[in-house]
Amino acid sequence: MTPQHEVSIVTDTRTLIGDEVVAQVSALVEEIFERLKPVLAAAETLLAEPGGAGAETLHRIRPQVLEALGGLVIGAGFVSAPHVLSDQEFGFEWWTTVGAADEDTPEQLFISLDPESPNFLDYTRQSWFTVPRDSGRRHINGPYVDYLCTDEYTLTFTLPVHREGAFAGVVGADVYVREFERTVRRRLLSLGQRAALLNAQGRVIVSNSVRQATGSLVREVDVPAWWTAGAEPLTTAAGATLRRCGDSPIALLVTT
């Protein structure tokens, strides 16, 4: 292990920089997931009805989906697991303000759900779908370039949907990274040191330095190993600090 990767665990988070950033990011994450809870409840209620739900009945969760839009959330909806719907293999009810005439008139996003189509999108391979399916927990995917909808760096927040205890799909919300950055940038700059918000793979979501671009991989610290070890606050031999932002899979890295 090289010196720059040596770490010491810090148990008193008051010794670490960035309390306000951690608190703000935690609050933003919780606010977005709170917006999804009515969508989750509506989807699970619909799926639990006698006879199940079909593609033609997904519109009944639309009021909750549209209510979730606004603020940082530019897209939201429900995506079913295969063979959950009674009349087709896949299901996709997603609405977005991207490309809409105005934010008060969202548009429905349509994708090919035909496996025989050359344009078929097998969303069951996407991590925003597979992580909630396999872990049973909420997830934040990104930053990634959303070529399907916006061609912009995006974060997708998802919650698993269940029917009779079994995984039945996800509800989710899309957030522009640039808008997330606009919200947290002032506090990141106020730290007076180079700082970045990272995902669990160590990729930069946003930072206060041009040296750490969105999507770039941090190498000062082995972030995936840190998450696997429990994500306790730490300092490195070089004086960097790394800490988790609440219960979210986002970490704050501050370096000298």
N, C-alpha and C positions, 0 to 999 in steps of 0.2 A: 504494500500500500504506500503510495507516494505521500509526502507531507501535506500536499494541498487537499488530500482526501481524509486526513485524520480529523476526527470529530470528538467533541466532548458533549455529553448530554447535559442540558440545562433543565432543571426541574421547576425553577421559579421563573415563570414567564414575565414577571415584572422587570427582569434584568434584560429583556430583549426589546429591541426597537420595533416600532410598527403597530402598537396597540390599536390606534385609530384606523389604520388600514385594515387590519384583521377584523375589527368590529364592523366596518362598513361593508367589506366583501361578504362577511357572514350574513349581515342583514339583507343585502341584495339577493343572495342565493336563497335565503328563506322566503323572501317576498315572492320570488318567481315560483318556487315550489308551492307556496300557498295559493297562487293563482291557479295552479293545476289541480288542486284538491277537488273543487266542484266538478271539473271535467272527469276526474277519476271516479267520483261517486256516480255521476250520470252514466258513464260507460259501464260500470259494474252493475248498476241497477238494470240497464237495458239488457245486458247479457244474461242476467239472472231470470228474466221473464220466461214464463212457460212457452216452450216452443223455440226459445232462443231468439237471436237477432240475425237479421239479414242485411245485405248491402243497402236495401231500400229503406231500412229503418234507422240507419246511422244518422240520418238528418235530425233525429230526435235529441241528440246530444249537442246539436249546433248552437243553441243559445248559450250553453256553458263554455263552449269553445270560443265563441265570439267575445264573451265577457272576459276571457283570459287575455285577449289582445289589448295592447296599449302599454304605455311606458316603454320599458326596454323590450317587451315581448312583441316581436314582429310576425310571428307565426305560431300556430298552436293546433293541436288536434289529437286524434286517436288513430292508432295503427294496430290492426288485429294480428294475432298469431295465426298461422295457417290452419284452415279447417275449423276455425272458431265460429265463423258465420255460417248460417244455414244454407245459403244459396250460392256461395262462391268461396274459392280457396283463400283469397286475400281480401283485406279490407283497409281502406285508407280514407279518413275524413279529416282533411287538413285545410285550414284557412290562413291567409296571409294578407298583410297590408302592403307587401312588396308589389309594386306595379299597379296598385289600385289607384283609382282616380283621386281618392283622398282617404285618410286613415279611418274615417267613419264608414267607409264602404269597402270592407275586406273582400277579397276574391278567393274562391275555392281553388286549391291546387290539385291538379289531376296528373296522375302518373299511369303508365301502363301496368296493369295487373295480370296480363296474359303471359304466362311463362313461355309461350310459343312466339311471342313478339320479339323482334330484334331490339326494341326499346324497353323491354321488361326490366324493372328495377327490383332486384331481389333484396328487399330491405332486411330480410332475416339474417343477412351477413353483416349488417352495419352495427358498429359497437354501441350506438345509442339504443339499439334493440337487443343485442345479445347480452350486454352486461346486466341490465335489469332482469332479463330472462334467466340468466345463469346464477345471479347473486341474490335475486329477490329484493334488491335494494335500489334506491334512486341513483341516478347517474348524471354526470355532466360530461358530454362529449365535445372535444375540441381543444384548441382552435383548429378548424378545418375549413377549407374553401368549399362552400356549398354550391357546387356546379349545377345541382338540380333546380335551384330556385333563385339565388341571389348573386352568385359568382363573387361572394365576399366572405371574409373570415367570419365564422359563426360559432356560437356555442349552442348546443342542443341539450336541454334539460329534460330528462325522462323519468317517469314513475311506472313501475310494473302494474298491470291490470290483472286481476284474478277472477276466475269463475269456478265456484265450488272448490276453491283451494288450489286450482291449477292455473298456471300462467296462461293468459289470454290475450296479451298484447301490451302496448304501452300508451300512455298519454304523454305529450311532450310540448315543449315551447322552444322556439328559436330566438336567439338574441344576437344582434350584431356585435362583433368584438369591438368595432370602432365606437359604438355607443357605450359599451361597458367601460372602455378605456376613458371616454369623455367623463364618465361619472366618477371614476376613481383617480383620475390623473392628478388632481390638485393635491390629494393626500399623499400620493406616491412622490410627487415633487417635493413636498414639505419635509420628507425624511432627510434631505440633504446628502444622501448617498445613493449609489446606484441600486435600484430596487426593481424587482419583477414579480409578477404573479405567475405561477407555474401550474401546469396540470400534473397528474400523477406520473406521467412519463418524463417529466422534466422539460417539457416544451413551454416556451414563453407564451402566455396569453396576452399580457400587456406589460410594458415596462416604462421607466422614466428615462431610458437611455437608448440612443440610436444604435448602440453596440449590442443590444438585445432585442432584435426584431421579433414581431409576432411569428410564431411557428418555429423559431430557432431552438436548438437544443442546448440546455445549460450543461456544462461539463465540470464546473467547479466542485459540484457535489453529486454523488450518485443518488439522484432523487428517487428512482424506482426502489432501490434497496432501502432507502430511508422510510418510504411508505410501507414496504413489506415488514420492516422491523417495528412498526407501530406509530411512526410519524410523531415521535415526541420532539419538543423543541430542542434544537441543537445549535452549537457554534462550531466552526471549523478552526483549524490551526491558523488559517489566514485571517480569521476575525469575521467571517461571514456568519449570518444567522439565518436559520430556516425554521419556519413554523407554519402549522396548519391554520387555515382560516375557518374556525368553528368546526362544524361537522361536514364541511364540504370537501370534495377532492381537489381543493385549490390550496397552494402553499405560497407564502411570501418569502422571497429570498432577498436579503439585503447584504450587499458586499461593499467593501471599502474601496 
